[in-house]
Amino acid sequence: MTDLDTFRTETRAWLEANCPPEMRQPMRSEKDACWGGRKVTFQSPAQKQWLDAMAARGWTVPDWPSEYGGGGLSAAETKILKEEMAAVGARPPLTSFGISMLGPALLKFGTEEQKKHYLGQIARGEIRWCQGYSEPGAGSDLAGLQTRAEDAGDHYVVNGQKVWTSYADEADWIFCLVRTSTETKHGGISFLLFDMASPGVSTKPILLISGNSPFCETFFDDVRVPKDQIVGEVNKGWDVAKYLLGHEREMISGMGLGGEKQTLGAALGPIEDPMLRGELAAFDVDSLAFAAMSERFIDQLKAGASHPAFPSVMKYAGTELNKRRHELIMAAGGSNALEWDSAASGSGKAPRDWLRTKANSIEGGTSEIQLGIVAKHILRLPGA
């Protein structure tokens, strides 16, 4: 046996022994995801047991260095771990913007003190983060942000507003873009971390047509933030922001995979309408192709061989695929899929999920922005 064969065998045995049966069941809704944080309420003892077991091995972030709470696994070992988790149906032990977005940025741009202070807490699920990027006047033109951080000696004083801040009302801390200089548009932005419990921070949920509200408006009124909570250099936060956006788009693209163990056509069962059957077959082919492309992209990314603009390809393809998935689920359900309130429909899970996908092509950079990036940086089209 090779070393990787041995690792696979040992990993399979460990998962069988340590993943609780309850954590091998498909998630019924977003509420089944474990976000961690100081305000966490576990859905069951099994959910906490699973998080604790994986965090103890560093397997919530298997490819992070072990000195920062990770598993220290190679790219090949990380891939094997994910394959073996999928084989037993294991749920992700932790869902976290700290893992998918902030962590990689800290590993690249953070000081040693910042890495040691924050990364272990993120890996263990002890701190939940939200992202302070978009503003009412700075959505697609993110560099037009106006939230200010005024130099006040040993700290900054932050004033301004963010919008579409996912789960801001449940987060412990925020990673936030602020303007520290007005001399240049991109050069005057800094990347700042601060506690959402700080005096002067407030949030207001934004109600969506689905009836759910993951998004918030977030307000800062004379919020004092120590200067050592800047990540990277002052006025060079745009470099951090762009790097993090690549990881955010990689994360969002993952919704294109859907998480099903079978094709959508098989999951929906017999369909009488031949046109709809054809659409489902075409979707399943595209879904399998996307899964193969996603695996190739992750391998290239871990090897440092991925084009820096390719996350935009993945983000666009993944979100458009996810929107198609839920359109087809609604079409297959007919009028019954429109039911909104009963226990039989899971309080309208299908239509609420379908409505939620309408934001997929906006969040993390609109589909139009992603296509512009692809045209300019990958296809190098004239005039792009």
N, C-alpha and C positions, 0 to 999 in steps of 0.2 A: 504493500500500500504506500502511496505517496503521502507527503505531509498533509496535502489538501484532502485526500481521502480519509485520513485519520481525523482531521478536523471535522469533516462532515459527519463521520460516524459518532464522534463524541458530542457534537452539537445536537444531532438528532436525539441521542439518548438523554441529553440534559433537558431539551425542550419537552420530551415526553414525560420526564419526571417532574418538571417544574412549572409547566404552563397549565393552570387550572382549567378543567373542562369548560367552565363558564366563559373563559377567555378565548375559547376556540369556536364560539358561536358567532355568526355574522352580526355586525353591529346593526341595530334596528334604526338608529337615528344618530344625529350629532351628539346627543346627550350621552351616548355610550362611549364616546371618546374621553380619554383621561388627559386633561390639560395641566394638571398639577397646580402649583402655586400655593401661596399661603392661605388662600380662601377656598381651597379645594374641598369638595364633598364627594367622597368616593361612592360610586353607585352600588358597590358591594365589597365585602372583605376580599373577594377574589381579585377584584381590580387593583386594590392596594398591594396584595400579595404578589401579583404579576409585575407591577411597577417596581417594587422593592427588589424582587429577584433579578430582574433585568438590569436595574441600576447598579446593583452590587457587582455585576460582572462588567459594567461599563457598556452594556449592549443596547442601552437607549440611544447611544451615539457610538456605534461599534468602531467607526473609522477615525474617531478623535484620539489624540494621544492619551495614554493612560494617566499621565500626570495632570490632565485637566478633566478627569472623570470619565474618559472614554475607554473603549475596549482595546485600543491599540492594534486593531486588526488591519490586515492588508486589504486592498481592493478585492482580491479574489476571495478572501475569507469573509468579507462583508457580504459579498454576493451569495456565497454559500449559506450564510446565516439567514438572509432574506428568503432564499429558496426553501430552506428547511422550515422556517416559520410559516411560509405559505403552504407547505405540504401538510402541516398539522392544523392549519386554519387559525394560527395564533394572531390575535389582534395586535396592533402596535401598542406597546406598553405606555407610550407617552406621545401626545400630539402637542407641538410646541413651536411657536414662532422663534423661540430662542434656539431651537435645534435647526430649523429649516432656513432661518434667515440671519439672525444676529450672531449665532455661534461661528459660522464660517467667516463673517466679517471681523469678529474679534480675533480669531486665529490668524488672520492676515494682517490686521491693522492695530490690534490692541497692544497695550503695554503688557509686560509680564505680570505686573500687579493686577491689571484688569482681567487677564486670562485666568489667573489663579482665583480671583475673587468671584467671578461670575460664571465661568464655564462649568465648574463642579456643581453649582446650584442648579444650573440649567439641566445638566445631565441627570440629576437626581429628582427633577420635577419640583424643586423647592421654590422656583420663581417663575411667574408667568408674565410674558411680555406682550406689548402691543406696539404697533408701528405708527409713528407720527410723520407721515409724508405729505399726503394731499391736503390742500387747503381750498376754501371756497373760490379763490382766484388763481389757484395753481394745481390743476389736475393733470391734464396731459402735458402742460408746460410746468413741470414740477420745479424747475429752477427759478420760476417766478415767485417762489414762496416769500411770505412777508413776516412770519413769526420771528421776532427779534430776541436775541440774547445779548443784553447790554453788559459790558465789563464793569464789575463793581468791586474790583480789587482781588479778593481771594475767591470770588464766586461770580456767577452770571445771574442776571435777573431776566427771566423769560416772560414775554407777553405775546399773545397771539391766539390763533385758532387753527385746529386741524379738523378735517372732515373725512367721513368714511373710515374712521379708525376702528378696525375690527376688534370686537370684544374689549374695548377700552374700559367699559364699566366693570369688567371682571379681572382686568390685568393688575399686576403688582407694580410693574415698571414699564417705561416706554423708551424706545430708541427713536430719537426725534431729530429731524433736520431743522436747523435754526439759522437765521441770518446774523452773522457776526461782523459783516462789513458790507457796505453798499458800493464799494469801488468797482467791482465787476460782478456780473450776474451769477456766474458759476463759481467764481473764486471767492465769494464772500459767504459761503455756506459751511457750517460746521455740524458734526454728528455728535449728538449729546444724549447721555443716558440719565434718567432721573426717576425717582419714586413717584408713582401715581398718588400716593398718600400725602405728598408734599402740600403744604398750604398754598392755595391759589389754583390747584388743579380741579377741574370739574368736568363731568361728562353728561351728555344727553343722548339717549338712544334715538336712532332714525328708524321709524317703522317702515317696513317694506310691504309690497303688495302680497307677499306670501304670508303675511301675518307674523313673521318672525323678525328679529332685529339683531343681527350680529354686528351691525355698524353703529357708530356713534359720532356725534360732534364732540370735540374735546377743546376745552378752553383753558388758557394759561393767564393768570393775573398775578403779576409780580412774584413768580415762582423763583425761589433761590436755589441755584444748582452749583455745587462745588466744581471748581475748574478741572479737577482731576478726573471728571466724568466725561470729558471730551475723548472721543475715539479718533485716532489719527491726529493730524495736525490741524490747528485752528485755521479756518478759511479754506481747508482742503477736504471738507466733508463730502464734496461731490464725488470724489474718487471712491470713498467708502460706500456712498449711496448707490453708485452704479454697480459696484461689485455685489452688493446685497441684492439689488434688483434682479441680477442674473440668477441668484439662488431662489428668490421669490418666484420668478417665472418658471424655474425648474419644478418648484413645489406645486404651483398651480397646474402645470401641465399634467401632473400625476392624476388629476381627476379624469383625464381622458382614458385611463386604464379601467376605471369603474369599480375595480375590486371584486368583480364576479369570478367565480370558479368555472363558469361555463359561458358559452356565448349568449348574447341577449336573446337570440331567436329561441334557443333551448330553454332559457329561463322563463320566457313568456308563454311557452307551450304552443299548441296548435292554433294557427291563424287561418281563418277562412278566406280572407281577402287576398287574392293572388298578387295584387299590386303591393300590398303591405308586406307580404312574405318576401317579395323581391327587394323592397327597401331594407328589410331586416337582414337579408343575406348580404346585401352590399355593405351595410353597416358592420356586420360581423367580420367581413374581409378587411375593411378599413381598420377596425379595432385591433385585429391580430397584427396587421402591418404596423400600426402605431406602437403596439407592445414591443415588437422587434426593434423598431426605430428607437424607442425609449431605452431598451437594454443596451443598444449600441452607443447611444448618447452618454449614458451613465458610465460605461466602460471608458469611453474617450475622455470624459470629464475627469474621472479619477486618475487617468494616466496623463492628464495635462495636455491632451491632444485635441480637445474640442475647440471649434471656432468660437471666439468670445461672443459672437452674436447668435449662436445656435440656440440658446435658451429662448429666444424670441420665436424661432421655428416651433419649438416644443410647446411653448405657451399657446401660440395661435392654434396649432393642430389639436392640442389636448382640450382646450376650451370649446372649440367648435365641435369636436367629437362628442364631448359631454352634453352639449346642447342638443345635438342630434339624438343621443341616447334617450333623453327625457322626452323629446318630441315623439319618438316612436313608442315609448312606454304609454304616453297619454293616448296616442292613436290606437294602440292595441287594446286599451281599456275601454274605449268608447265612452258613452255617457256616464258609465259607472266611475270612470277616472276623474270626473269632475266633482264627486262627492267630497265634502269639506270637513265634516265634523264627527262622523261616527267612529266607534271603536273598531268596526270592521275594516275601515279604510286607514286605521292608524292616525285618526284625526286629519285625514286628507294628506297623507304623506306624499302620494304621487303628484297631486297638483302643486303642493307647496314646494316640493323639490324641483319641479319643472319651472315654476316661477323664479325660484332662487337662481337657476342657471342663467337667467337673463343678465345677471351681474358678471358672469364669468368672462365675458368679452370686454368688460370695462376694467375690473379690478386687476391690479398688477401691471397696468398699461393696456390701453384699448387695443382691440384687434387691428385697427387702422395704424396705430403707432408701431405695432409689431411688424406689420407688413412693410411699413416704411423702413424699419431697421433692416429687414431682410433684403429689400430692394437696394438699399444703399451699401450695406456692409458685406453682404454675401453675394448677391447677384451683380452688384456694382453697375446698376442700370444708369444710363445717362440722365442727368437731371434729378436723380433721387436725392 
